[in-house]
Amino acid sequence: MRTIEQMLLDTASVVHRFVVAWLLPLLVMGLGLWVITASHNHVASELSSLLKIVPVGWFGLLCGAILLTNGALMWRAQRRYTLTPAPFSRWWVLGGIVAVIAATWSSTTWMLSVAQPEQQLSAIQSGLTVAAGTGGALGLALIARKQWHQENVHLHERRVATQQQRDADERRFLESFNTALQLLESEISQTRQGGLALLESIGEKYPDWQSTVVRTLCSFLQRPLPSGIKIPDPSETPSPNWLEAYQERLQAINILVRHLPSNNETEWRGGIEFSNGEWGHHPWELAGAVIPNLELRGKELRDADFSGSVIVNPITINSSTLWGTKFTDAIISEGVWAVNATILNTDFERASIGYLTIAQSHLSQVTFRDSSFLGPVTVGTETRLKMGVNFTGAQYKRAPEFRGALVDKDGWGNKIPGWILRSDSEQGPWHRLRPENATE
């Protein structure tokens, strides 16, 4: 992605080319024409001043014409993305010489025709001045083309060096990445954990390929458990093979969580400034994965898909934001614990959840439709339900508790069966809930 500095340099280069190729020559030509016009309007009695000012006008006019021709060639070369300016053919060189001779002859002849006998020497001197000026302008154009060519060579060398550096980084990345993939295919658990550690170091060293590293870690978590290994029940003693698989997957999910953006991100230069170690927002494709736990503390998780996954330990959302995440048909064995959290556009539809505890949080567009809860459900302690919070069809082993929640009475789509708004709320647009069959 182009940086602000690169954009400013490119803009300055375009402005510089425009000024050199078009604006400056036109200004010089305009000045020359103005001087010649002013000379023709000069009184005849001031012929000595006329002879001094006319060569200046012709000099400016011819210099501007030469610079304009040179600028047009430079601009054409730049538009064609060539390294060198369009070359002067022999006709251009011949035309330049003819222009110098014609300017010298015409100016000298005209000034001799209007000069008095005692002014003829001054007229000849003025003609020679025009010859020297137009010849100097031609030489100046050649020098300008040479300088422009050298600058383009330097820019080209910088581009080549940058591309070579990028190619070298890509080769080193591919070598390290292939090594990590080979380690992940090992039959030894410790070797696979080393491959995961190598993937993390690759993501830290090569920011341009962090999305590739994230996809690889998600793919590792989506692998089915090896044959003969199953998730143990809480009452069972876990097998050594399960403990190895658990540690590998715990390492993988911790790498993903560790490099999530912080929840206090700031706007900067039209985008988001991430702290060191943060990899930005990359989608997590974890449908059907077996995940030891998901612990978000001061993080922001966006666009993650846990559909049909099995999450062994509780989901912890502490001072974090969950945005655009899907837990459809997921099995969250322990439960969900959220405090001081912001949960937006998140889907727990048809999920099997142990317990649900939400406190001092904000929910909007969150659905638990047709979910089943095996433990207590407590949504309260100043938790604000903005809109689209849906518990329709949810099944509870214990009666849910929503007394401490605040519901926006103007928010649409809030559906909590068995609970209605209290009419004695003192929270402005926010109303507390009460059981439908209870008196206020």
C-alpha positions as CSV (number, residue, x, y, z in Angstrom):
1,M,0.0,0.0,0.0
2,R,1.3,3.4,-0.9
3,T,2.4,5.6,2.0
4,I,1.6,9.3,2.4
5,E,5.3,10.1,1.7
6,Q,5.2,8.3,-1.6
7,M,2.0,10.0,-2.7
8,L,3.5,13.4,-1.9
9,L,6.6,12.6,-3.8
10,D,4.6,11.5,-6.8
11,T,2.5,14.6,-6.7
12,A,5.6,16.8,-6.4
13,S,7.1,15.0,-9.4
14,V,4.0,15.6,-11.6
15,V,3.9,19.3,-10.6
16,H,7.7,19.6,-11.3
17,R,7.3,18.1,-14.8
18,F,4.3,20.3,-15.5
19,V,6.1,23.5,-14.5
20,V,9.3,22.6,-16.5
21,A,7.6,21.2,-19.6
22,W,4.7,23.6,-20.0
23,L,4.3,26.5,-17.6
24,L,7.8,27.9,-17.6
25,P,8.3,27.8,-21.4
26,L,4.9,29.5,-21.9
27,L,5.7,32.2,-19.5
28,V,9.1,32.9,-21.2
29,M,7.4,33.0,-24.6
30,G,4.7,35.3,-23.3
31,L,7.3,37.6,-21.9
32,G,9.1,37.7,-25.2
33,L,6.0,38.5,-27.2
34,W,5.1,41.2,-24.8
35,V,8.6,42.8,-25.1
36,I,8.4,42.6,-28.9
37,T,4.9,44.2,-29.0
38,A,6.0,46.9,-26.6
39,S,9.0,47.5,-28.9
40,H,6.8,48.0,-32.0
41,N,4.7,50.5,-30.1
42,H,7.8,52.5,-29.0
43,V,8.2,55.9,-30.4
44,A,10.6,56.1,-33.4
45,S,12.7,58.7,-31.8
46,E,13.7,56.2,-29.1
47,L,15.4,53.9,-31.7
48,S,18.5,53.4,-29.5
49,S,16.3,52.0,-26.7
50,L,14.4,50.0,-29.3
51,L,17.6,48.3,-30.5
52,K,18.4,47.3,-26.9
53,I,15.0,45.9,-26.1
54,V,14.1,44.0,-29.3
55,P,16.9,41.3,-28.9
56,V,15.6,40.6,-25.4
57,G,12.1,40.0,-26.8
58,W,13.3,37.7,-29.6
59,F,15.6,35.9,-27.1
60,G,12.7,35.2,-24.8
61,L,10.4,34.1,-27.6
62,L,12.9,31.6,-29.0
63,C,14.0,30.4,-25.6
64,G,10.4,29.7,-24.7
65,A,9.8,27.9,-28.0
66,I,12.9,25.6,-27.5
67,L,12.0,24.9,-23.9
68,L,8.4,24.1,-24.9
69,T,9.5,21.7,-27.6
70,N,11.9,20.0,-25.1
71,G,9.2,19.9,-22.4
72,A,6.8,18.2,-24.8
73,L,9.3,15.5,-25.6
74,M,10.0,15.0,-21.9
75,W,6.3,14.8,-21.1
76,R,5.7,12.3,-24.0
77,A,8.5,10.1,-22.7
78,Q,7.2,10.2,-19.2
79,R,3.6,9.3,-20.4
80,R,5.1,6.3,-22.3
81,Y,6.8,5.1,-19.1
82,T,10.2,5.1,-20.7
83,L,13.4,5.5,-18.8
84,T,15.0,7.9,-21.3
85,P,13.5,11.0,-23.0
86,A,12.5,10.8,-26.6
87,P,15.8,11.3,-28.5
88,F,16.5,14.3,-30.7
89,S,16.6,13.1,-34.3
90,R,18.9,14.8,-36.8
91,W,15.9,16.8,-38.1
92,W,15.4,18.3,-34.6
93,V,19.1,19.3,-34.4
94,L,19.0,20.7,-37.9
95,G,15.8,22.6,-37.0
96,G,17.4,24.1,-34.0
97,I,20.4,25.3,-36.0
98,V,18.1,26.7,-38.6
99,A,16.1,28.5,-35.9
100,V,19.2,30.1,-34.5
101,I,20.4,31.2,-37.9
102,A,16.9,32.5,-38.9
103,A,16.5,34.4,-35.6
104,T,20.0,35.9,-36.0
105,W,19.5,36.8,-39.7
106,S,15.9,38.2,-39.3
107,S,16.7,40.3,-36.2
108,T,19.9,41.7,-37.7
109,T,18.3,42.5,-41.1
110,W,15.3,44.2,-39.5
111,M,17.4,46.2,-37.1
112,L,19.8,47.3,-39.9
113,S,16.8,48.4,-42.0
114,V,15.5,50.7,-39.3
115,A,18.8,51.9,-37.9
116,Q,20.6,55.1,-38.7
117,P,24.1,54.9,-40.3
118,E,25.7,55.6,-36.9
119,Q,23.6,52.9,-35.3
120,Q,24.4,50.0,-37.6
121,L,27.2,48.7,-35.4
122,S,24.8,48.5,-32.5
123,A,22.3,46.7,-34.7
124,I,24.9,44.1,-35.7
125,Q,25.8,43.7,-32.0
126,S,22.2,43.2,-31.1
127,G,21.9,40.5,-33.8
128,L,24.9,38.7,-32.5
129,T,23.3,38.9,-29.0
130,V,20.2,37.1,-30.4
131,A,22.4,34.4,-31.9
132,A,24.2,33.9,-28.6
133,G,21.0,33.8,-26.7
134,T,19.1,31.4,-29.0
135,G,22.2,29.1,-29.1
136,G,22.4,29.2,-25.3
137,A,18.7,28.3,-25.1
138,L,19.3,25.3,-27.3
139,G,22.2,24.3,-25.1
140,L,20.1,24.9,-21.9
141,A,17.4,22.6,-23.3
142,L,20.0,19.8,-23.9
143,I,21.3,20.2,-20.3
144,A,17.8,20.1,-18.9
145,R,17.1,16.9,-20.8
146,K,20.3,15.4,-19.5
147,Q,19.4,16.3,-15.9
148,W,15.9,14.9,-16.4
149,H,17.4,11.7,-17.8
150,Q,19.7,11.3,-14.8
151,E,16.9,11.9,-12.3
152,N,14.8,9.2,-14.1
153,V,17.8,6.8,-14.0
154,H,18.1,7.4,-10.3
155,L,14.3,6.8,-9.7
156,H,14.5,3.7,-11.8
157,E,17.4,2.4,-9.8
158,R,15.4,3.0,-6.6
159,R,12.4,1.2,-8.0
160,V,14.6,-1.7,-9.1
161,A,16.3,-1.9,-5.6
162,T,12.9,-1.8,-3.9
163,Q,11.5,-4.5,-6.2
164,Q,14.7,-6.6,-5.6
165,Q,14.3,-6.2,-1.8
166,R,10.6,-7.2,-2.1
167,D,11.5,-10.2,-4.1
168,A,14.2,-11.2,-1.6
169,D,11.8,-10.8,1.3
170,E,9.2,-13.0,-0.6
171,R,11.8,-15.7,-1.2
172,R,12.8,-15.7,2.5
173,F,9.2,-15.7,3.5
174,L,8.4,-18.7,1.3
175,E,11.4,-20.6,2.6
176,S,10.4,-20.0,6.2
177,F,6.7,-20.6,5.5
178,N,7.4,-23.9,3.7
179,T,9.6,-25.0,6.7
180,A,6.8,-24.1,9.1
181,L,4.3,-26.2,7.0
182,Q,6.6,-29.1,7.1
183,L,6.9,-28.9,10.8
184,L,3.1,-28.8,11.2
185,E,2.9,-32.1,9.3
186,S,5.2,-33.8,11.7
187,E,3.9,-36.7,13.8
188,I,5.7,-35.4,16.9
189,S,3.7,-32.9,19.0
190,Q,6.7,-30.8,20.0
191,T,7.7,-30.4,16.4
192,R,4.2,-29.2,15.5
193,Q,4.4,-26.7,18.3
194,G,7.7,-25.5,16.9
195,G,6.0,-25.0,13.6
196,L,3.3,-22.8,15.2
197,A,6.0,-20.7,16.9
198,L,7.8,-20.3,13.6
199,L,4.5,-19.1,12.0
200,E,4.1,-16.5,14.7
201,S,7.6,-15.2,14.1
202,I,7.0,-15.1,10.3
203,G,3.8,-13.0,10.9
204,E,5.8,-10.6,13.1
205,K,8.7,-10.3,10.6
206,Y,6.7,-10.1,7.3
207,P,3.6,-7.9,7.8
208,D,2.5,-8.2,4.2
209,W,1.8,-11.9,4.7
210,Q,0.1,-11.8,8.1
211,S,-3.2,-12.7,6.5
212,T,-1.6,-15.8,5.1
213,V,-0.3,-16.7,8.5
214,V,-3.7,-16.2,10.1
215,R,-5.4,-18.4,7.5
216,T,-2.8,-21.1,8.1
217,L,-3.4,-21.0,11.9
218,C,-7.2,-21.2,11.3
219,S,-6.7,-24.2,8.9
220,F,-4.6,-25.9,11.6
221,L,-7.4,-25.5,14.1
222,Q,-9.9,-26.8,11.7
223,R,-8.1,-30.1,11.3
224,P,-10.1,-33.0,12.7
225,L,-8.7,-34.6,15.8
226,P,-6.5,-37.6,15.1
227,S,-8.1,-41.0,15.0
228,G,-8.8,-42.4,18.5
229,I,-8.7,-39.0,20.2
230,K,-11.9,-37.4,21.5
231,I,-12.8,-34.6,23.7
232,P,-13.1,-36.0,27.3
233,D,-16.1,-35.5,29.5
234,P,-15.4,-33.4,32.6
235,S,-15.6,-36.5,34.7
236,E,-13.0,-38.4,32.6
237,T,-9.3,-38.3,32.9
238,P,-7.9,-36.9,29.7
239,S,-5.6,-39.1,27.6
240,P,-2.0,-38.0,26.9
241,N,-2.9,-37.8,23.2
242,W,-5.7,-35.4,23.9
243,L,-3.4,-33.3,26.1
244,E,-0.9,-33.0,23.3
245,A,-3.7,-32.0,20.8
246,Y,-5.1,-29.6,23.4
247,Q,-1.7,-27.8,23.9
248,E,-1.1,-27.4,20.2
249,R,-4.6,-25.9,19.6
250,L,-4.3,-23.7,22.6
251,Q,-1.0,-22.4,21.3
252,A,-2.6,-21.7,17.9
253,I,-5.6,-19.8,19.2
254,N,-3.5,-17.9,21.7
255,I,-1.3,-16.7,18.8
256,L,-4.4,-15.4,17.0
257,V,-5.8,-13.7,20.0
258,R,-2.4,-12.2,21.0
259,H,-2.1,-10.3,17.8
260,L,-5.7,-9.0,17.6
261,P,-6.0,-5.2,17.7
262,S,-6.5,-3.6,21.0
263,N,-10.0,-2.4,21.9
264,N,-8.8,1.3,22.2
265,E,-7.8,1.7,18.6
266,T,-7.5,5.3,17.2
267,E,-8.2,6.9,13.9
268,W,-5.0,8.0,12.1
269,R,-4.5,9.2,8.5
270,G,-7.8,8.0,7.4
271,G,-7.2,4.5,8.8
272,I,-6.4,2.6,12.0
273,E,-3.1,2.8,13.8
274,F,-2.1,-0.5,15.3
275,S,0.4,-0.9,18.1
276,N,3.4,-3.1,17.8
277,G,2.5,-6.8,17.7
278,E,-1.0,-6.1,16.4
279,W,-1.7,-7.7,13.0
280,G,-4.9,-5.8,12.3
281,H,-8.3,-7.2,11.3
282,H,-8.1,-10.5,9.4
283,P,-11.1,-12.8,9.1
284,W,-11.0,-16.0,11.1
285,E,-12.4,-19.0,9.3
286,L,-12.8,-21.5,12.1
287,A,-16.0,-23.3,11.1
288,G,-16.0,-26.9,12.6
289,A,-12.8,-26.3,14.6
290,V,-12.0,-27.8,18.0
291,I,-10.8,-24.9,20.1
292,P,-9.6,-25.1,23.7
293,N,-10.8,-21.6,24.7
294,L,-11.4,-18.1,23.5
295,E,-10.2,-15.4,26.0
296,L,-10.5,-11.8,24.9
297,R,-9.2,-9.2,27.3
298,G,-9.0,-5.7,25.9
299,K,-9.2,-7.0,22.3
300,E,-11.4,-6.4,19.3
301,L,-12.5,-9.4,17.2
302,R,-14.2,-8.9,13.9
303,D,-15.6,-11.2,11.2
304,A,-14.8,-14.5,12.8
305,D,-16.7,-17.7,11.9
306,F,-17.0,-20.3,14.7
307,S,-20.0,-22.0,13.1
308,G,-20.3,-25.7,14.2
309,S,-17.1,-25.4,16.2
310,V,-16.5,-26.9,19.6
311,I,-15.1,-24.6,22.3
312,V,-14.0,-26.6,25.3
313,N,-13.5,-23.9,27.9
314,P,-15.5,-20.7,28.5
315,I,-15.6,-17.8,26.2
316,T,-14.3,-14.8,28.1
317,I,-15.1,-11.3,26.7
318,N,-13.6,-8.8,29.1
319,S,-13.4,-5.1,28.1
320,S,-13.4,-6.3,24.5
321,T,-15.5,-5.9,21.3
322,L,-17.0,-8.8,19.4
323,W,-18.2,-7.7,16.0
324,G,-19.7,-9.7,13.1
325,T,-18.9,-13.0,14.7
326,K,-20.8,-16.3,14.1
327,F,-21.3,-19.1,16.6
328,T,-24.1,-20.7,14.7
329,D,-24.6,-24.4,15.8
330,A,-21.5,-24.1,17.9
331,I,-21.0,-26.1,21.1
332,I,-19.7,-23.9,23.9
333,S,-19.3,-26.5,26.6
334,E,-18.6,-24.3,29.5
335,G,-20.4,-21.1,28.7
336,V,-20.0,-17.4,27.8
337,W,-18.8,-14.7,30.3
338,A,-18.9,-11.1,29.2
339,V,-18.2,-8.0,31.3
340,N,-17.7,-4.4,30.1
341,A,-18.0,-5.8,26.6
342,T,-19.5,-4.6,23.3
343,I,-21.2,-7.3,21.3
344,L,-22.5,-6.3,17.8
345,N,-24.0,-8.2,15.0
346,T,-23.1,-11.6,16.5
347,D,-25.0,-14.8,15.9
348,F,-25.4,-17.6,18.6
349,E,-28.3,-19.2,16.7
350,R,-28.9,-22.9,17.6
351,A,-25.8,-22.9,19.7
352,S,-25.4,-25.1,22.8
353,I,-24.1,-23.0,25.6
354,G,-23.3,-24.0,29.2
355,Y,-24.0,-20.8,31.0
356,L,-24.4,-17.1,29.9
357,T,-23.3,-14.2,32.1
358,I,-23.3,-10.7,30.7
359,A,-22.8,-7.6,32.9
360,Q,-22.1,-3.9,32.2
361,S,-22.1,-4.5,28.5
362,H,-23.7,-3.2,25.3
363,L,-25.5,-5.6,22.9
364,S,-27.0,-4.8,19.5
365,Q,-28.1,-7.2,16.7
366,V,-27.2,-10.3,18.8
367,T,-29.3,-13.4,18.4
368,F,-29.6,-16.5,20.6
369,R,-32.6,-17.8,18.7
370,D,-33.2,-21.5,19.2
371,S,-30.1,-21.8,21.4
372,S,-30.1,-24.2,24.4
373,F,-28.6,-23.2,27.7
374,L,-27.5,-26.0,30.1
375,G,-26.7,-23.6,33.0
376,P,-27.9,-20.3,34.4
377,V,-28.6,-17.3,32.1
378,T,-28.0,-13.9,33.7
379,V,-28.2,-10.7,31.6
380,G,-28.1,-7.7,33.8
381,T,-26.1,-5.3,35.9
382,E,-26.6,-2.3,33.7
383,T,-26.3,-4.3,30.4
384,R,-27.9,-2.3,27.6
385,L,-29.8,-4.1,24.9
386,K,-30.0,-1.6,22.0
387,M,-31.8,-3.4,19.2
388,G,-32.1,-6.8,17.6
389,V,-31.4,-8.8,20.8
390,N,-33.3,-12.0,20.2
391,F,-33.9,-15.0,22.5
392,T,-36.8,-16.4,20.6
393,G,-37.0,-20.2,20.8
394,A,-34.2,-20.4,23.4
395,Q,-34.4,-23.4,25.7
396,Y,-33.3,-23.1,29.4
397,K,-32.6,-25.6,32.0
398,R,-33.1,-22.9,34.6
399,A,-35.2,-19.8,34.5
400,P,-33.3,-16.9,32.9
401,E,-32.7,-13.6,34.7
402,F,-33.0,-10.3,32.9
403,R,-34.0,-8.0,35.7
404,G,-30.8,-5.9,35.7
405,A,-30.8,-5.3,31.9
406,L,-31.8,-2.0,30.3
407,V,-33.7,-2.1,27.0
408,D,-34.0,0.8,24.6
409,K,-37.8,1.2,24.3
410,D,-37.3,2.7,20.8
411,G,-35.0,-0.1,19.7
412,W,-36.6,-2.5,17.2
413,G,-36.3,-6.2,17.1
414,N,-35.7,-6.9,20.8
415,K,-37.4,-10.2,21.5
416,I,-37.1,-11.7,25.0
417,P,-40.0,-14.1,25.5
418,G,-41.5,-14.0,29.0
419,W,-40.2,-10.6,29.7
420,I,-41.7,-7.1,29.2
421,L,-40.7,-3.5,29.8
422,R,-41.4,-1.9,33.2
423,S,-43.4,1.3,33.1
424,D,-41.7,2.9,36.1
425,S,-38.3,3.2,34.7
426,E,-36.2,6.2,35.6
427,Q,-33.5,5.7,33.0
428,G,-34.9,7.9,30.2
429,P,-35.2,5.9,27.0
430,W,-33.8,2.8,28.8
431,H,-36.4,0.6,30.5
432,R,-35.8,-2.3,32.8
433,L,-37.4,-5.7,32.3
434,R,-39.7,-7.7,34.4
435,P,-41.2,-11.2,34.1
436,E,-44.4,-11.1,32.0
437,N,-46.5,-12.8,34.7
438,A,-45.2,-10.7,37.6
439,T,-46.6,-7.6,39.1
440,E,-44.6,-4.3,39.1
